[in-house]
């Protein structure tokens, strides 16, 4: 009986060690991995993914096949002394300088990384474009995930963004 118990404990321990060391299960639920930006996630149904390629495409893009919605992802190293609050301030300044109105921010967690989320509205000749900025930091890197869509489809696209972020895993 003791031998069976020890065998089971050793087997469970070996499985846990291999799973931890291999890290293979991290992206098991995802279908898109970004080597450049160090994450994986699940592409929303009805969307297509395009990975960043060199300097010509400096961000990952997820595009709604039959619509105007887009999710973009980029990551940058933080400068010494820079934190999430300063990164948020920088992104807000960039959005406002483009003529957009930014809303209040709220806290968010993305795979245990602290972040903030806020909405942005940019009025144009063909109506308003709405965006949702999701900013988070981890280990000296800042990620910016932006959803952009027209006023009509924004809420449905925002639900897809939530699913996208829920599936997010750092690699």
N, C-alpha and C positions, 0 to 999 in steps of 0.2 A: 504494500500500500504506500509506504514511504517513497519507494522508487518511482511509482507512478506519479505521485505528487511532485517530486523533484523534477521528473522529466517534463511535466506540464509547466512548472515554473520556469525551467530553463528554456523551453520552447517559446513561451510567452515573452520572456526577456529577450531572446534572440530576435523574434519577430519585431518587437518594439525598437530594438537597436537598429535593425536593417531599415525599418520604416523611417526612423529619425535620420539616419545617416544618408539614406538615399534621397530623402525629400521628395520622392516621386508622387506622393499623394497630394502635395500642395496644389497642384494644378489639375487634379483628376477631374474636377467638375467643369473646368474651363476648356475653351476651344481656341483661345488666342493667347499666345505668349509673346511678350515684348522683351527681347533680349536687350535692346538698347535702353529701355526705361525700367527694367527689373520688376515686371509684374505679369500676372496672367489673369484672365477673366473670361466670362462667357459673353459672346456676341449676342445682343438682343435678337429675338426672332424677327425676321424680315429686314435685318440690317446686314451690311457687308463690312468687313474689316480690311484695312490697308495699313500695313506697318510702315513706320518711318524708314526712309531709305536715303542715307547720305545727307548732304546739305540741301538737296532739292526738296525733300519732304521731311522737315525737322520734327514732325509729330505723327503719332498714330491717329488714324481717323476711322470712325465708325459711321457709316452713312445709311440712312433709311432708304431702302430700295425704291419705294414709290412715294417719296415725299421730300421735304426740304430740310429735315432734321439732320444734325450732325453732332457727334461727340468727338472732341479732340483731346488728346492726352500728350503732355510733355512733362519733362522733369529737368531740373537744373540743380547744380550744387549750390548750397547756401554759402554766402560769404561769411567770413569770421564775424561773429557777433550778430548775424542775422537770424531771425527766428520766424515762426509762423505769423506773428502780428506784423512784422515788417514786410514779409512776403505778401500778406493780404493788402497792406497799405500800397505796395508797389502795383499789384494787379488792379486794385480799385482806381488808382491814379491813371493807369493805362486805359481802363474802360471809360473813365470820366473824360479823359483828354480826347477820346474818340467821339465825344458828344453824348454818351450814354448816361442814364440815371441808374445809380446802384441802390439796392435796398439794404435793409438791416441784415446782419449776419447771425447765424446760429451755429452751434457746435455740432460736429459730426465725427464719427469714428469710421475709418476705412482700414480694415484688417488690423485693428488695434493701434492705428496711427491717429493722433489727434488732428482735427481739421476744422475748417469753417466752410460754410456754404452761404451764398447770397445770390439774389437774382439781379439781373441787369436788363434794362429796357432801352432800346435804341429806336427812335421814331425815324421813319424814312418815307419816301414818296409813295411806296406801295404798302404802307402800313408798318406796324411795329414789329421788330424782331426782338424776341425775348431770349435771354441766355440765363443759364445757371452756372455759376462758378463754384467749383469744389476744390479747395486748396488744403493740402496736408503735407506734413513733413515727417521724415524718419531718417535717422542716422546721417544728418547733414545734407539731405536731399529734399527738395521741395517739388511736389507734383501739382500740376494744374490740369484739372479735368473740366472741360467746358461743354455744355450742351447748348446748342443754338437751334431755334426753330421759330416759325411764324406764330403769331398770336393764337390762331385756330388750333393747331396741333400740339401746342406746347405742353399741356398737362399730360397728354398721352405719352409724349416723348419723355417727360420728367419721370413718369412711372418706369419706363425702360431704363433710364439713368439710374434709378434706385436699385433695380435688379442688377445692373452692370456693376455698381459699386458693392453690392452685397456679395457678388461672386469674386471680387477683387482679392488677389493674394499676391504678396510680395515674394519674389523668387531670388 
